[in-house]
Each structure stands twice: as C-alpha cells, then as structure tokens.
C-alpha cells in the first residue's frame, strides 16, 4: 500500500505540474527565427522602410524675415541681424560674426544652410 500511495502521489504531482506549466508555455510567443512571419502578415517593400527624406533646409542667404522668425529661438531682432549680415559663406558664420549666440545656433543648425550664388 505504501508503494501505491507514493506512486499515486508522484503521478498526481507530475500531472499537476504539467497542467500548470502548459498554459504558460502556450502563451509564450515563439521566437522570431528563420525569418518566419505570422500568417497574413506582409513585409513592407524596401523603399517603404527607407528613412524619410530630410525636410528642406532654410537658406539663410535668401530666407525672408518671416521664414527666419519661424525657426526656434529666432525672433524679429535675430532675423533682422541675420538679414543685415548677409551674405554668409557657411552657416557657422552666424556665430563667427556674432549674429547669434552659440546656444541659439545649436538649436537651428540642422534646419539651415548657407547656399552660395553661382
């Protein structure tokens, strides 16, 4: 009888262990290996995954006062100074010629360009 009780206890523990482990394993997402995708999922074409083109850079040698005012940290006073200091050989001339402080320039340097007339 002792063998029967020990065997049935072990079988019960094993069964309960499997029953509790099965639902958690069933909800674990499968690892993405081998490039397999879920049914019905479509992969985007390569051209759609390319980075978006950069926004048009504002030319500080030809921009209007209103266009310059729209830049972050640039108001009417700075836009007037930028226009008065034209032409610029490079956008960093805004700092080199003391038109803008470095901090203000750092905020707009990725949005501007100094195009040269040909």
N, CA, C and O atoms as a GROMACS GRO file, in nm:
protein
  472
    1UNK      N    1   0.081  -0.118   0.000
    1UNK     CA    2   0.000   0.000   0.000
    1UNK      C    3   0.086   0.126   0.000
    1UNK      O    4   0.051   0.229  -0.057
    2UNK      N    5   0.201   0.113   0.067
    2UNK     CA    6   0.289   0.227   0.073
    2UNK      C    7   0.341   0.262  -0.066
    2UNK      O    8   0.352   0.380  -0.100
    3UNK      N    9   0.372   0.161  -0.149
    3UNK     CA   10   0.418   0.187  -0.285
    3UNK      C   11   0.306   0.250  -0.368
    3UNK      O   12   0.332   0.340  -0.448
    4UNK      N   13   0.187   0.206  -0.348
    4UNK     CA   14   0.074   0.260  -0.422
    4UNK      C   15   0.053   0.406  -0.387
    4UNK      O   16   0.028   0.486  -0.478
    5UNK      N   17   0.061   0.444  -0.262
    5UNK     CA   18   0.041   0.582  -0.218
    5UNK      C   19   0.153   0.670  -0.270
    5UNK      O   20   0.126   0.780  -0.319
    6UNK      N   21   0.277   0.626  -0.262
    6UNK     CA   22   0.390   0.703  -0.309
    6UNK      C   23   0.384   0.721  -0.460
    6UNK      O   24   0.412   0.830  -0.511
    7UNK      N   25   0.349   0.615  -0.532
    7UNK     CA   26   0.339   0.622  -0.678
    7UNK      C   27   0.225   0.712  -0.720
    7UNK      O   28   0.240   0.791  -0.814
    8UNK      N   29   0.111   0.702  -0.653
    8UNK     CA   30  -0.002   0.787  -0.691
    8UNK      C   31   0.026   0.933  -0.655
    8UNK      O   32  -0.018   1.023  -0.727
    9UNK      N   33   0.096   0.958  -0.547
    9UNK     CA   34   0.132   1.094  -0.509
    9UNK      C   35   0.228   1.154  -0.612
    9UNK      O   36   0.213   1.270  -0.650
   10UNK      N   37   0.326   1.076  -0.656
   10UNK     CA   38   0.421   1.123  -0.757
   10UNK      C   39   0.350   1.149  -0.889
   10UNK      O   40   0.376   1.250  -0.955
   11UNK      N   41   0.260   1.059  -0.928
   11UNK     CA   42   0.186   1.077  -1.052
   11UNK      C   43   0.097   1.201  -1.046
   11UNK      O   44   0.087   1.274  -1.144
   12UNK      N   45   0.034   1.224  -0.933
   12UNK     CA   46  -0.052   1.341  -0.915
   12UNK      C   47   0.031   1.469  -0.923
   12UNK      O   48  -0.010   1.566  -0.987
   13UNK      N   49   0.147   1.471  -0.857
   13UNK     CA   50   0.233   1.588  -0.859
   13UNK      C   51   0.283   1.616  -1.000
   13UNK      O   52   0.286   1.732  -1.042
   14UNK      N   53   0.320   1.514  -1.074
   14UNK     CA   54   0.366   1.529  -1.210
   14UNK      C   55   0.255   1.581  -1.299
   14UNK      O   56   0.278   1.670  -1.381
   15UNK      N   57   0.136   1.528  -1.285
   15UNK     CA   58   0.021   1.571  -1.364
   15UNK      C   59  -0.012   1.717  -1.335
   15UNK      O   60  -0.035   1.795  -1.427
   16UNK      N   61  -0.016   1.754  -1.208
   16UNK     CA   62  -0.045   1.893  -1.172
   16UNK      C   63   0.063   1.987  -1.224
   16UNK      O   64   0.034   2.097  -1.270
   17UNK      N   65   0.187   1.943  -1.217
   17UNK     CA   66   0.297   2.024  -1.270
   17UNK      C   67   0.283   2.049  -1.418
   17UNK      O   68   0.304   2.161  -1.465
   18UNK      N   69   0.248   1.945  -1.492
   18UNK     CA   70   0.230   1.959  -1.636
   18UNK      C   71   0.110   2.047  -1.670
   18UNK      O   72   0.115   2.127  -1.762
   19UNK      N   73   0.003   2.031  -1.596
   19UNK     CA   74  -0.117   2.111  -1.622
   19UNK      C   75  -0.094   2.260  -1.594
   19UNK      O   76  -0.146   2.345  -1.667
   20UNK      N   77  -0.020   2.291  -1.493
   20UNK     CA   78   0.006   2.433  -1.463
   20UNK      C   79   0.111   2.492  -1.556
   20UNK      O   80   0.108   2.612  -1.582
   21UNK      N   81   0.202   2.412  -1.606
   21UNK     CA   82   0.306   2.463  -1.695
   21UNK      C   83   0.255   2.480  -1.837
   21UNK      O   84   0.301   2.569  -1.908
   22UNK      N   85   0.163   2.399  -1.879
   22UNK     CA   86   0.114   2.402  -2.017
   22UNK      C   87   0.051   2.536  -2.056
   22UNK      O   88   0.085   2.587  -2.162
   23UNK      N   89  -0.039   2.595  -1.978
   23UNK     CA   90  -0.096   2.723  -2.019
   23UNK      C   91   0.009   2.834  -2.030
   23UNK      O   92   0.000   2.917  -2.121
   24UNK      N   93   0.105   2.838  -1.943
   24UNK     CA   94   0.206   2.944  -1.952
   24UNK      C   95   0.294   2.924  -2.074
   24UNK      O   96   0.337   3.022  -2.136
   25UNK      N   97   0.322   2.800  -2.109
   25UNK     CA   98   0.403   2.774  -2.228
   25UNK      C   99   0.323   2.804  -2.353
   25UNK      O  100   0.381   2.847  -2.454
   26UNK      N  101   0.193   2.784  -2.350
   26UNK     CA  102   0.110   2.808  -2.467
   26UNK      C  103   0.100   2.956  -2.499
   26UNK      O  104   0.077   2.992  -2.614
   27UNK      N  105   0.117   3.043  -2.400
   27UNK     CA  106   0.103   3.186  -2.423
   27UNK      C  107   0.236   3.255  -2.447
   27UNK      O  108   0.239   3.376  -2.473
   28UNK      N  109   0.343   3.183  -2.440
   28UNK     CA  110   0.474   3.242  -2.467
   28UNK      C  111   0.489   3.257  -2.617
   28UNK      O  112   0.472   3.160  -2.690
   29UNK      N  113   0.521   3.379  -2.665
   29UNK     CA  114   0.536   3.397  -2.810
   29UNK      C  115   0.657   3.322  -2.862
   29UNK      O  116   0.759   3.311  -2.794
   30UNK      N  117   0.643   3.271  -2.982
   30UNK     CA  118   0.753   3.196  -3.043
   30UNK      C  119   0.862   3.294  -3.083
   30UNK      O  120   0.832   3.404  -3.128
   31UNK      N  121   0.988   3.256  -3.069
   31UNK     CA  122   1.097   3.345  -3.110
   31UNK      C  123   1.097   3.362  -3.260
   31UNK      O  124   1.062   3.271  -3.335
   32UNK      N  125   1.135   3.480  -3.304
   32UNK     CA  126   1.139   3.510  -3.447
   32UNK      C  127   1.269   3.458  -3.504
   32UNK      O  128   1.370   3.528  -3.505
   33UNK      N  129   1.268   3.335  -3.552
   33UNK     CA  130   1.388   3.276  -3.611
   33UNK      C  131   1.356   3.234  -3.753
   33UNK      O  132   1.243   3.198  -3.786
   34UNK      N  133   1.457   3.239  -3.835
   34UNK     CA  134   1.442   3.192  -3.972
   34UNK      C  135   1.359   3.285  -4.058
   34UNK      O  136   1.325   3.248  -4.170
   35UNK      N  137   1.325   3.404  -4.012
   35UNK     CA  138   1.251   3.500  -4.091
   35UNK      C  139   1.106   3.461  -4.112
   35UNK      O  140   1.040   3.516  -4.201
   36UNK      N  141   1.053   3.368  -4.033
   36UNK     CA  142   0.914   3.328  -4.049
   36UNK      C  143   0.824   3.434  -3.988
   36UNK      O  144   0.856   3.493  -3.885
   37UNK      N  145   0.711   3.456  -4.054
   37UNK     CA  146   0.617   3.557  -4.008
   37UNK      C  147   0.482   3.492  -3.984
   37UNK      O  148   0.455   3.383  -4.034
   38UNK      N  149   0.400   3.558  -3.909
   38UNK     CA  150   0.265   3.508  -3.883
   38UNK      C  151   0.186   3.506  -4.012
   38UNK      O  152   0.210   3.587  -4.101
   39UNK      N  153   0.091   3.413  -4.024
   39UNK     CA  154   0.010   3.409  -4.146
   39UNK      C  155  -0.065   3.539  -4.163
   39UNK      O  156  -0.116   3.596  -4.067
   40UNK      N  157  -0.070   3.587  -4.286
   40UNK     CA  158  -0.143   3.710  -4.316
   40UNK      C  159  -0.059   3.835  -4.299
   40UNK      O  160  -0.101   3.942  -4.342
   41UNK      N  161   0.058   3.824  -4.237
   41UNK     CA  162   0.143   3.942  -4.219
   41UNK      C  163   0.218   3.967  -4.349
   41UNK      O  164   0.264   3.874  -4.414
   42UNK      N  165   0.231   4.094  -4.384
   42UNK     CA  166   0.301   4.129  -4.507
   42UNK      C  167   0.423   4.212  -4.472
   42UNK      O  168   0.418   4.297  -4.384
   43UNK      N  169   0.532   4.186  -4.541
   43UNK     CA  170   0.654   4.262  -4.519
   43UNK      C  171   0.651   4.385  -4.609
   43UNK      O  172   0.612   4.376  -4.725
   44UNK      N  173   0.693   4.497  -4.555
   44UNK     CA  174   0.695   4.621  -4.632
   44UNK      C  175   0.807   4.616  -4.735
   44UNK      O  176   0.914   4.560  -4.708
   45UNK      N  177   0.784   4.673  -4.853
   45UNK     CA  178   0.891   4.679  -4.953
   45UNK      C  179   1.008   4.761  -4.901
   45UNK      O  180   0.991   4.844  -4.811
   46UNK      N  181   1.125   4.738  -4.956
   46UNK     CA  182   1.247   4.804  -4.910
   46UNK      C  183   1.238   4.956  -4.919
   46UNK      O  184   1.288   5.026  -4.831
   47UNK      N  185   1.173   5.008  -5.025
   47UNK     CA  186   1.166   5.153  -5.039
   47UNK      C  187   1.077   5.217  -4.932
   47UNK      O  188   1.096   5.334  -4.899
   48UNK      N  189   0.981   5.142  -4.879
   48UNK     CA  190   0.898   5.196  -4.773
   48UNK      C  191   0.971   5.198  -4.640
   48UNK      O  192   0.934   5.274  -4.551
   49UNK      N  193   1.073   5.116  -4.625
   49UNK     CA  194   1.146   5.109  -4.499
   49UNK      C  195   1.263   5.208  -4.497
   49UNK      O  196   1.327   5.224  -4.394
   50UNK      N  197   1.292   5.273  -4.608
   50UNK     CA  198   1.400   5.369  -4.614
   50UNK      C  199   1.364   5.490  -4.528
   50UNK      O  200   1.246   5.522  -4.513
   51UNK      N  201   1.464   5.557  -4.472
   51UNK     CA  202   1.435   5.674  -4.389
   51UNK      C  203   1.368   5.784  -4.470
   51UNK      O  204   1.393   5.798  -4.590
   52UNK      N  205   1.284   5.860  -4.404
   52UNK     CA  206   1.214   5.969  -4.471
   52UNK      C  207   1.315   6.075  -4.512
   52UNK      O  208   1.413   6.097  -4.441
   53UNK      N  209   1.292   6.141  -4.625
   53UNK     CA  210   1.385   6.245  -4.667
   53UNK      C  211   1.382   6.361  -4.568
   53UNK      O  212   1.279   6.390  -4.507
   54UNK      N  213   1.497   6.425  -4.554
   54UNK     CA  214   1.507   6.537  -4.461
   54UNK      C  215   1.422   6.653  -4.512
   54UNK      O  216   1.403   6.671  -4.632
   55UNK      N  217   1.372   6.731  -4.418
   55UNK     CA  218   1.295   6.849  -4.454
   55UNK      C  219   1.388   6.947  -4.527
   55UNK      O  220   1.509   6.947  -4.506
   56UNK      N  221   1.329   7.028  -4.610
   56UNK     CA  222   1.404   7.127  -4.687
   56UNK      C  223   1.476   7.220  -4.590
   56UNK      O  224   1.416   7.274  -4.498
   57UNK      N  225   1.605   7.240  -4.612
   57UNK     CA  226   1.683   7.330  -4.528
   57UNK      C  227   1.657   7.474  -4.571
   57UNK      O  228   1.639   7.502  -4.689
   58UNK      N  229   1.654   7.564  -4.474
   58UNK     CA  230   1.627   7.704  -4.500
   58UNK      C  231   1.759   7.775  -4.531
   58UNK      O  232   1.852   7.770  -4.451
   59UNK      N  233   1.765   7.840  -4.647
   59UNK     CA  234   1.886   7.911  -4.688
   59UNK      C  235   1.890   8.046  -4.618
   59UNK      O  236   1.805   8.132  -4.641
   60UNK      N  237   1.990   8.064  -4.532
   60UNK     CA  238   1.999   8.191  -4.457
   60UNK      C  239   2.041   8.308  -4.546
   60UNK      O  240   2.029   8.423  -4.504
   61UNK      N  241   2.091   8.281  -4.666
   61UNK     CA  242   2.129   8.388  -4.757
   61UNK      C  243   2.011   8.441  -4.838
   61UNK      O  244   2.023   8.546  -4.901
   62UNK      N  245   1.898   8.370  -4.839
   62UNK     CA  246   1.784   8.416  -4.918
   62UNK      C  247   1.651   8.408  -4.845
   62UNK      O  248   1.549   8.447  -4.902
   63UNK      N  249   1.648   8.361  -4.723
   63UNK     CA  250   1.522   8.345  -4.650
   63UNK      C  251   1.463   8.481  -4.612
   63UNK      O  252   1.535   8.577  -4.585
   64UNK      N  253   1.331   8.485  -4.612
   64UNK     CA  254   1.262   8.607  -4.571
   64UNK      C  255   1.264   8.620  -4.419
   64UNK      O  256   1.297   8.526  -4.348
   65UNK      N  257   1.227   8.737  -4.373
   65UNK     CA  258   1.220   8.762  -4.229
   65UNK      C  259   1.120   8.667  -4.163
   65UNK      O  260   1.148   8.615  -4.054
   66UNK      N  261   1.006   8.644  -4.226
   66UNK     CA  262   0.904   8.553  -4.170
   66UNK      C  263   0.955   8.410  -4.162
   66UNK      O  264   0.928   8.340  -4.065
   67UNK      N  265   1.028   8.367  -4.263
   67UNK     CA  266   1.082   8.231  -4.262
   67UNK      C  267   1.185   8.215  -4.150
   67UNK      O  268   1.189   8.112  -4.083
   68UNK      N  269   1.268   8.317  -4.129
   68UNK     CA  270   1.367   8.311  -4.022
   68UNK      C  271   1.299   8.316  -3.886
   68UNK      O  272   1.343   8.247  -3.793
   69UNK      N  273   1.193   8.396  -3.873
   69UNK     CA  274   1.118   8.405  -3.747
   69UNK      C  275   1.062   8.270  -3.706
   69UNK      O  276   1.046   8.243  -3.587
   70UNK      N  277   1.030   8.186  -3.802
   70UNK     CA  278   0.969   8.055  -3.774
   70UNK      C  279   1.069   7.957  -3.712
   70UNK      O  280   1.028   7.855  -3.657
   71UNK      N  281   1.197   7.986  -3.721
   71UNK     CA  282   1.298   7.897  -3.662
   71UNK      C  283   1.294   7.909  -3.510
   71UNK      O  284   1.268   8.018  -3.457
   72UNK      N  285   1.319   7.799  -3.438
   72UNK     CA  286   1.314   7.804  -3.291
   72UNK      C  287   1.423   7.896  -3.234
   72UNK      O  288   1.541   7.883  -3.269
   73UNK      N  289   1.383   7.988  -3.148
   73UNK     CA  290   1.478   8.078  -3.084
   73UNK      C  291   1.510   8.202  -3.165
   73UNK      O  292   1.585   8.288  -3.118
   74UNK      N  293   1.456   8.213  -3.284
   74UNK     CA  294   1.481   8.329  -3.369
   74UNK      C  295   1.356   8.415  -3.371
   74UNK      O  296   1.247   8.368  -3.405
   75UNK      N  297   1.372   8.539  -3.334
   75UNK     CA  298   1.261   8.635  -3.336
   75UNK      C  299   1.289   8.743  -3.437
   75UNK      O  300   1.376   8.729  -3.523
   76UNK      N  301   1.216   8.850  -3.427
   76UNK     CA  302   1.231   8.960  -3.523
   76UNK      C  303   1.369   9.024  -3.514
   76UNK      O  304   1.427   9.060  -3.616
   77UNK      N  305   1.423   9.039  -3.393
   77UNK     CA  306   1.554   9.102  -3.377
   77UNK      C  307   1.664   9.016  -3.441
   77UNK      O  308   1.747   9.068  -3.516
   78UNK      N  309   1.664   8.886  -3.411
   78UNK     CA  310   1.766   8.798  -3.469
   78UNK      C  311   1.749   8.785  -3.620
   78UNK      O  312   1.848   8.781  -3.693
   79UNK      N  313   1.626   8.778  -3.668
   79UNK     CA  314   1.607   8.766  -3.813
   79UNK      C  315   1.657   8.892  -3.883
   79UNK      O  316   1.713   8.883  -3.992
   80UNK      N  317   1.638   9.008  -3.823
   80UNK     CA  318   1.689   9.133  -3.881
   80UNK      C  319   1.842   9.132  -3.883
   80UNK      O  320   1.903   9.177  -3.980
   81UNK      N  321   1.905   9.082  -3.776
   81UNK     CA  322   2.050   9.074  -3.772
   81UNK      C  323   2.103   8.976  -3.876
   81UNK      O  324   2.207   9.000  -3.938
   82UNK      N  325   2.032   8.864  -3.895
   82UNK     CA  326   2.074   8.764  -3.995
   82UNK      C  327   2.068   8.825  -4.134
   82UNK      O  328   2.161   8.809  -4.213
   83UNK      N  329   1.961   8.896  -4.164
   83UNK     CA  330   1.945   8.957  -4.296
   83UNK      C  331   2.050   9.066  -4.318
   83UNK      O  332   2.105   9.078  -4.427
   84UNK      N  333   2.079   9.145  -4.215
   84UNK     CA  334   2.178   9.253  -4.227
   84UNK      C  335   2.320   9.199  -4.245
   84UNK      O  336   2.404   9.268  -4.303
   85UNK      N  337   2.348   9.078  -4.196
   85UNK     CA  338   2.483   9.023  -4.204
   85UNK      C  339   2.511   8.944  -4.331
   85UNK      O  340   2.620   8.887  -4.344
   86UNK      N  341   2.418   8.938  -4.423
   86UNK     CA  342   2.436   8.862  -4.547
   86UNK      C  343   2.542   8.924  -4.634
   86UNK      O  344   2.566   9.044  -4.626
   87UNK      N  345   2.608   8.845  -4.719
   87UNK     CA  346   2.599   8.702  -4.742
   87UNK      C  347   2.689   8.625  -4.645
   87UNK      O  348   2.784   8.679  -4.589
   88UNK      N  349   2.655   8.498  -4.627
   88UNK     CA  350   2.730   8.408  -4.540
   88UNK      C  351   2.797   8.301  -4.626
   88UNK      O  352   2.736   8.247  -4.718
   89UNK      N  353   2.922   8.271  -4.595
   89UNK     CA  354   2.994   8.164  -4.665
   89UNK      C  355   2.954   8.028  -4.612
   89UNK      O  356   2.955   7.929  -4.685
   90UNK      N  357   2.920   8.023  -4.484
   90UNK     CA  358   2.877   7.900  -4.419
   90UNK      C  359   2.781   7.935  -4.308
   90UNK      O  360   2.778   8.048  -4.259
   91UNK      N  361   2.702   7.837  -4.268
   91UNK     CA  362   2.603   7.866  -4.165
   91UNK      C  363   2.666   7.897  -4.030
   91UNK      O  364   2.605   7.964  -3.946
   92UNK      N  365   2.790   7.849  -4.008
   92UNK     CA  366   2.857   7.878  -3.882
   92UNK      C  367   2.902   8.024  -3.873
   92UNK      O  368   2.945   8.069  -3.767
   93UNK      N  369   2.892   8.100  -3.984
   93UNK     CA  370   2.920   8.243  -3.980
   93UNK      C  371   2.824   8.317  -3.888
   93UNK      O  372   2.855   8.425  -3.839
   94UNK      N  373   2.708   8.259  -3.862
   94UNK     CA  374   2.613   8.323  -3.771
   94UNK      C  375   2.675   8.338  -3.632
   94UNK      O  376   2.648   8.437  -3.563
   95UNK      N  377   2.756   8.243  -3.591
   95UNK     CA  378   2.823   8.252  -3.461
   95UNK      C  379   2.955   8.328  -3.476
   95UNK      O  380   2.988   8.411  -3.392
   96UNK      N  381   3.028   8.299  -3.583
   96UNK     CA  382   3.159   8.363  -3.604
   96UNK      C  383   3.148   8.514  -3.618
   96UNK      O  384   3.238   8.587  -3.576
   97UNK      N  385   3.039   8.563  -3.676
   97UNK     CA  386   3.017   8.708  -3.693
   97UNK      C  387   2.937   8.768  -3.578
   97UNK      O  388   2.893   8.883  -3.586
   98UNK      N  389   2.916   8.691  -3.471
   98UNK     CA  390   2.840   8.735  -3.353
   98UNK      C  391   2.698   8.779  -3.388
   98UNK      O  392   2.646   8.875  -3.331
   99UNK      N  393   2.635   8.709  -3.481
   99UNK     CA  394   2.496   8.735  -3.515
   99UNK      C  395   2.406   8.664  -3.414
   99UNK      O  396   2.308   8.721  -3.366
  100UNK      N  397   2.441   8.538  -3.382
  100UNK     CA  398   2.364   8.456  -3.288
  100UNK      C  399   2.455   8.401  -3.180
  100UNK      O  400   2.573   8.377  -3.204
  101UNK      N  401   2.400   8.382  -3.059
  101UNK     CA  402   2.477   8.310  -2.957
  101UNK      C  403   2.485   8.161  -2.992
  101UNK      O  404   2.400   8.109  -3.065
  102UNK      N  405   2.586   8.094  -2.941
  102UNK     CA  406   2.609   7.952  -2.972
  102UNK      C  407   2.487   7.866  -2.941
  102UNK      O  408   2.452   7.778  -3.020
  103UNK      N  409   2.423   7.890  -2.828
  103UNK     CA  410   2.308   7.807  -2.787
  103UNK      C  411   2.194   7.818  -2.888
  103UNK      O  412   2.130   7.718  -2.921
  104UNK      N  413   2.166   7.938  -2.935
  104UNK     CA  414   2.060   7.958  -3.034
  104UNK      C  415   2.099   7.891  -3.166
  104UNK      O  416   2.016   7.827  -3.230
  105UNK      N  417   2.225   7.907  -3.205
  105UNK     CA  418   2.273   7.844  -3.328
  105UNK      C  419   2.261   7.692  -3.320
  105UNK      O  420   2.221   7.627  -3.417
  106UNK      N  421   2.296   7.634  -3.205
  106UNK     CA  422   2.286   7.489  -3.187
  106UNK      C  423   2.143   7.440  -3.206
  106UNK      O  424   2.121   7.327  -3.250
  107UNK      N  425   2.045   7.523  -3.173
  107UNK     CA  426   1.905   7.484  -3.188
  107UNK      C  427   1.855   7.486  -3.331
  107UNK      O  428   1.755   7.421  -3.362
  108UNK      N  429   1.924   7.559  -3.420
  108UNK     CA  430   1.876   7.570  -3.559
  108UNK      C  431   1.973   7.516  -3.663
  108UNK      O  432   1.938   7.509  -3.781
  109UNK      N  433   2.093   7.478  -3.624
  109UNK     CA  434   2.196   7.442  -3.722
  109UNK      C  435   2.157   7.326  -3.814
  109UNK      O  436   2.206   7.317  -3.926
  110UNK      N  437   2.069   7.238  -3.767
  110UNK     CA  438   2.026   7.125  -3.851
  110UNK      C  439   1.910   7.163  -3.944
  110UNK      O  440   1.864   7.080  -4.022
  111UNK      N  441   1.865   7.287  -3.936
  111UNK     CA  442   1.750   7.331  -4.016
  111UNK      C  443   1.788   7.436  -4.119
  111UNK      O  444   1.703   7.479  -4.198
  112UNK      N  445   1.914   7.478  -4.119
  112UNK     CA  446   1.954   7.586  -4.208
  112UNK      C  447   2.073   7.545  -4.295
  112UNK      O  448   2.141   7.446  -4.269
  113UNK      N  449   2.095   7.626  -4.400
  113UNK     CA  450   2.207   7.608  -4.490
  113UNK      C  451   2.245   7.746  -4.542
  113UNK      O  452   2.162   7.837  -4.542
  114UNK      N  453   2.367   7.763  -4.586
  114UNK     CA  454   2.410   7.889  -4.647
  114UNK      C  455   2.452   7.858  -4.791
  114UNK      O  456   2.567   7.822  -4.817
  115UNK      N  457   2.357   7.871  -4.881
  115UNK     CA  458   2.387   7.842  -5.022
  115UNK      C  459   2.461   7.960  -5.084
  115UNK      O  460   2.437   8.076  -5.050
  116UNK      N  461   2.552   7.926  -5.174
  116UNK     CA  462   2.630   8.028  -5.243
  116UNK      C  463   2.570   8.054  -5.380
  116UNK      O  464   2.526   7.961  -5.447
  117UNK      N  465   2.568   8.179  -5.421
  117UNK     CA  466   2.516   8.212  -5.554
  117UNK      C  467   2.622   8.171  -5.656
  117UNK      O  468   2.742   8.190  -5.635
  118UNK      N  469   2.575   8.112  -5.765
  118UNK     CA  470   2.671   8.067  -5.867
  118UNK      C  471   2.685   8.165  -5.979
  118UNK      O  472   2.762   8.141  -6.072
   0.00000   0.00000   0.00000
